[in-house]
């Protein structure tokens, strides 16, 4: 079954449509989950690597978000019995499937920003004459 036909089926049952969107948003909600997922799309990372790649995230928040993503089956946490202990995070199959979602979101965001900035500048010119 194609993706479009699945979407059409869900649209025909508005309750299912809303539930599916809510489920997605509950997994991806918050300021930091998408940047974490985006960083992990490029491979396994240690905690400090993620912390360096995601500006302004605190260690406490990164830890919380990684735990949430692990509980939701998006990220796996692997602990290696080394000295010191090494921990790596990587996306699960489900997490990797979000790549297409992120690509569409990036494209939409870029287009929206262009439209919004253009409209905002035109509006500011008329307001501040």
C-alpha positions in Angstrom: 0.0 0.0 0.0 1.4 3.4 -0.9 2.0 6.2 1.6 -0.6 8.3 -0.1 -3.3 5.7 0.1 -2.6 5.2 3.8 -2.9 8.9 4.4 -6.1 9.0 2.5 -7.5 6.1 4.6 -6.5 8.0 7.8 -8.0 11.2 6.5 -11.3 9.4 6.0 -11.4 8.8 9.7 -10.7 12.2 11.3 -10.3 10.7 14.8 -7.5 8.4 13.5 -5.9 11.4 11.6 -5.8 13.5 14.8 -4.6 10.5 16.9 -1.7 9.8 14.5 -0.6 13.4 14.4 -0.8 13.6 18.2 1.2 10.4 18.6 3.9 11.9 16.3 4.0 15.2 18.1 4.2 13.5 21.5 7.3 11.7 20.5 8.9 14.7 18.7 7.7 17.5 21.0 10.0 20.0 22.6 12.9 22.2 21.6 15.6 19.6 21.6 14.4 16.3 20.2 14.6 17.2 16.5 18.1 18.5 16.8 19.2 15.4 18.7 17.6 13.2 16.0 19.1 15.3 13.3 22.6 14.9 14.8 22.2 11.1 15.2 21.1 10.7 11.5 24.9 10.9 10.8 25.8 8.0 13.0 26.5 7.0 16.6 27.5 9.7 19.0 28.7 9.9 22.6 27.0 12.2 25.1 29.7 14.9 24.9 29.6 14.9 21.1 25.9 15.5 21.1 26.4 18.2 23.7 29.0 20.0 21.5 26.9 19.7 18.3 23.7 21.1 19.8 24.3 24.7 20.9 22.8 25.8 24.2 21.5 22.4 25.4 22.3 21.7 29.0 23.7 18.3 30.0 20.6 17.8 32.2 18.2 18.5 29.3 20.2 16.4 26.9 20.0 13.5 29.3 16.3 13.9 29.8 15.6 14.1 26.1 17.8 11.1 25.3 15.9 9.1 27.9 12.5 10.1 26.4 13.7 9.2 22.9 15.0 5.8 24.2 11.6 5.1 25.9 9.8 5.9 22.7 12.0 3.6 20.6 13.8 6.3 18.6 17.2 6.0 20.2 19.3 3.1 21.6 21.8 3.5 24.3 24.8 1.2 24.3 27.1 1.0 27.4 30.5 -0.5 26.8 32.4 -2.1 29.7 35.5 -0.1 29.3 37.4 2.1 31.7 36.1 4.7 31.8 32.6 3.5 30.8 31.7 4.5 27.2 28.1 5.2 26.2 27.0 5.7 22.7 23.6 6.7 21.3 22.2 5.8 17.9 18.9 5.9 16.1 16.8 2.8 15.9 15.2 1.7 12.7 12.2 3.7 13.7 14.4 6.7 14.5 16.1 6.5 11.1 12.7 6.4 9.4 12.2 10.0 10.6 14.8 11.2 8.1 12.2 11.7 5.4 10.0 13.6 7.9 12.9 15.9 8.8 13.8 16.5 5.1 10.2 17.6 4.4 10.1 19.8 7.5 13.4 21.4 6.5 12.1 22.1 3.0 8.8 23.5 4.4 10.7 25.7 6.9 13.0 27.1 4.2 10.1 28.0 2.0 8.0 29.4 4.9 10.9 31.6 6.0 11.3 33.1 2.5 7.6 33.8 2.3 7.3 35.1 5.8 10.4 37.3 5.7 9.3 38.9 2.4 5.8 39.6 3.7 7.2 40.9 7.0 9.5 43.4 5.2 6.7 44.6 3.0 4.4 45.1 6.0 7.1 46.9 7.9 7.7 49.3 5.0 4.0 50.2 4.9 3.7 50.6 8.6 6.9 52.7 9.1 6.4 55.2 6.3 
